[in-house]
Amino acid sequence: ARETQAALDEYDRVLKTDPAHEEAVVYKSQVLVEEGRGTEAVKSLRGFMKKSPDSVLAAYYLGRAEQHLGHFDEAVRAYRKAIELRPGFVQGSLALGYLYEEKRMNPQAVVVYKALYDESQDLTAANRLATIFLKDEKYEQSIPYLEAVQASDPDDMNVRVKLGLVEMELKRYEKAIVTFNSILEKN
């Protein structure tokens, strides 16, 4: 507890001399959240954002702090702000997508992940899209994302099996046989 307070005091000292020090406010907020003081983290980040409204990291960590407190709407707004400030911001987009998934809001998560994937070809977004489509039994829609993940790691057995099973679901038995035979050959 003493070390934690010393760290918080040091971040406050830095922020007193340089109120626009982004790293100090971000680290301070992380410590506060870890200590169960999320409300203080939110207050600190909101104050910082008033002085530095273009801080992508402050907006992102505000989203994390709000999410930690269970403030869904505020977290969404903060993550959206971070993404608006830096389009293609992978961590912000993934955090927003995960938040929607936690709330069983898959259509909203799909929109976020698709935007990220279309912009950056991010494989985590592709994996999340494939997972959501598979859960929703939208097999045809899962294929391009499964193929993208497989292209990045051809030895990923999990994705190869998923592709084979999707092909079976879609009654593409010849393709499924080829896929499963290639899996057997690798082992």
Secondary structure as a PSIPRED ss2 file (coil, helix, strand):
# PSIPRED VFORMAT (PSIPRED V4.0)

   1 A C   1.000  0.000  0.000
   2 R H   0.000  1.000  0.000
   3 E H   0.000  1.000  0.000
   4 T H   0.000  1.000  0.000
   5 Q H   0.000  1.000  0.000
   6 A H   0.000  1.000  0.000
   7 A H   0.000  1.000  0.000
   8 L H   0.000  1.000  0.000
   9 D H   0.000  1.000  0.000
  10 E H   0.000  1.000  0.000
  11 Y H   0.000  1.000  0.000
  12 D H   0.000  1.000  0.000
  13 R H   0.000  1.000  0.000
  14 V H   0.000  1.000  0.000
  15 L H   0.000  1.000  0.000
  16 K H   0.000  1.000  0.000
  17 T H   0.000  1.000  0.000
  18 D C   1.000  0.000  0.000
  19 P C   1.000  0.000  0.000
  20 A C   1.000  0.000  0.000
  21 H C   1.000  0.000  0.000
  22 E H   0.000  1.000  0.000
  23 E H   0.000  1.000  0.000
  24 A H   0.000  1.000  0.000
  25 V H   0.000  1.000  0.000
  26 V H   0.000  1.000  0.000
  27 Y H   0.000  1.000  0.000
  28 K H   0.000  1.000  0.000
  29 S H   0.000  1.000  0.000
  30 Q H   0.000  1.000  0.000
  31 V H   0.000  1.000  0.000
  32 L H   0.000  1.000  0.000
  33 V H   0.000  1.000  0.000
  34 E H   0.000  1.000  0.000
  35 E C   1.000  0.000  0.000
  36 G C   1.000  0.000  0.000
  37 R C   1.000  0.000  0.000
  38 G H   0.000  1.000  0.000
  39 T H   0.000  1.000  0.000
  40 E H   0.000  1.000  0.000
  41 A H   0.000  1.000  0.000
  42 V H   0.000  1.000  0.000
  43 K H   0.000  1.000  0.000
  44 S H   0.000  1.000  0.000
  45 L H   0.000  1.000  0.000
  46 R H   0.000  1.000  0.000
  47 G H   0.000  1.000  0.000
  48 F H   0.000  1.000  0.000
  49 M H   0.000  1.000  0.000
  50 K H   0.000  1.000  0.000
  51 K H   0.000  1.000  0.000
  52 S C   1.000  0.000  0.000
  53 P C   1.000  0.000  0.000
  54 D C   1.000  0.000  0.000
  55 S C   1.000  0.000  0.000
  56 V H   0.000  1.000  0.000
  57 L H   0.000  1.000  0.000
  58 A H   0.000  1.000  0.000
  59 A H   0.000  1.000  0.000
  60 Y H   0.000  1.000  0.000
  61 Y H   0.000  1.000  0.000
  62 L H   0.000  1.000  0.000
  63 G H   0.000  1.000  0.000
  64 R H   0.000  1.000  0.000
  65 A H   0.000  1.000  0.000
  66 E H   0.000  1.000  0.000
  67 Q H   0.000  1.000  0.000
  68 H H   0.000  1.000  0.000
  69 L C   1.000  0.000  0.000
  70 G C   1.000  0.000  0.000
  71 H C   1.000  0.000  0.000
  72 F H   0.000  1.000  0.000
  73 D H   0.000  1.000  0.000
  74 E H   0.000  1.000  0.000
  75 A H   0.000  1.000  0.000
  76 V H   0.000  1.000  0.000
  77 R H   0.000  1.000  0.000
  78 A H   0.000  1.000  0.000
  79 Y H   0.000  1.000  0.000
  80 R H   0.000  1.000  0.000
  81 K H   0.000  1.000  0.000
  82 A H   0.000  1.000  0.000
  83 I H   0.000  1.000  0.000
  84 E H   0.000  1.000  0.000
  85 L H   0.000  1.000  0.000
  86 R C   1.000  0.000  0.000
  87 P C   1.000  0.000  0.000
  88 G C   1.000  0.000  0.000
  89 F C   1.000  0.000  0.000
  90 V H   0.000  1.000  0.000
  91 Q H   0.000  1.000  0.000
  92 G H   0.000  1.000  0.000
  93 S H   0.000  1.000  0.000
  94 L H   0.000  1.000  0.000
  95 A H   0.000  1.000  0.000
  96 L H   0.000  1.000  0.000
  97 G H   0.000  1.000  0.000
  98 Y H   0.000  1.000  0.000
  99 L H   0.000  1.000  0.000
 100 Y H   0.000  1.000  0.000
 101 E H   0.000  1.000  0.000
 102 E H   0.000  1.000  0.000
 103 K C   1.000  0.000  0.000
 104 R C   1.000  0.000  0.000
 105 M C   1.000  0.000  0.000
 106 N H   0.000  1.000  0.000
 107 P H   0.000  1.000  0.000
 108 Q H   0.000  1.000  0.000
 109 A H   0.000  1.000  0.000
 110 V H   0.000  1.000  0.000
 111 V H   0.000  1.000  0.000
 112 V H   0.000  1.000  0.000
 113 Y H   0.000  1.000  0.000
 114 K H   0.000  1.000  0.000
 115 A H   0.000  1.000  0.000
 116 L H   0.000  1.000  0.000
 117 Y H   0.000  1.000  0.000
 118 D H   0.000  1.000  0.000
 119 E H   0.000  1.000  0.000
 120 S H   0.000  1.000  0.000
 121 Q C   1.000  0.000  0.000
 122 D C   1.000  0.000  0.000
 123 L H   0.000  1.000  0.000
 124 T H   0.000  1.000  0.000
 125 A H   0.000  1.000  0.000
 126 A H   0.000  1.000  0.000
 127 N H   0.000  1.000  0.000
 128 R H   0.000  1.000  0.000
 129 L H   0.000  1.000  0.000
 130 A H   0.000  1.000  0.000
 131 T H   0.000  1.000  0.000
 132 I H   0.000  1.000  0.000
 133 F H   0.000  1.000  0.000
 134 L H   0.000  1.000  0.000
 135 K H   0.000  1.000  0.000
 136 D C   1.000  0.000  0.000
 137 E C   1.000  0.000  0.000
 138 K C   1.000  0.000  0.000
 139 Y H   0.000  1.000  0.000
 140 E H   0.000  1.000  0.000
 141 Q H   0.000  1.000  0.000
 142 S H   0.000  1.000  0.000
 143 I H   0.000  1.000  0.000
 144 P H   0.000  1.000  0.000
 145 Y H   0.000  1.000  0.000
 146 L H   0.000  1.000  0.000
 147 E H   0.000  1.000  0.000
 148 A H   0.000  1.000  0.000
 149 V H   0.000  1.000  0.000
 150 Q H   0.000  1.000  0.000
 151 A H   0.000  1.000  0.000
 152 S H   0.000  1.000  0.000
 153 D C   1.000  0.000  0.000
 154 P C   1.000  0.000  0.000
 155 D C   1.000  0.000  0.000
 156 D C   1.000  0.000  0.000
 157 M H   0.000  1.000  0.000
 158 N H   0.000  1.000  0.000
 159 V H   0.000  1.000  0.000
 160 R H   0.000  1.000  0.000
 161 V H   0.000  1.000  0.000
 162 K H   0.000  1.000  0.000
 163 L H   0.000  1.000  0.000
 164 G H   0.000  1.000  0.000
 165 L H   0.000  1.000  0.000
 166 V H   0.000  1.000  0.000
 167 E H   0.000  1.000  0.000
 168 M H   0.000  1.000  0.000
 169 E H   0.000  1.000  0.000
 170 L C   1.000  0.000  0.000
 171 K C   1.000  0.000  0.000
 172 R C   1.000  0.000  0.000
 173 Y H   0.000  1.000  0.000
 174 E H   0.000  1.000  0.000
 175 K H   0.000  1.000  0.000
 176 A H   0.000  1.000  0.000
 177 I H   0.000  1.000  0.000
 178 V H   0.000  1.000  0.000
 179 T H   0.000  1.000  0.000
 180 F H   0.000  1.000  0.000
 181 N H   0.000  1.000  0.000
 182 S H   0.000  1.000  0.000
 183 I H   0.000  1.000  0.000
 184 L H   0.000  1.000  0.000
 185 E H   0.000  1.000  0.000
 186 K H   0.000  1.000  0.000
 187 N C   1.000  0.000  0.000
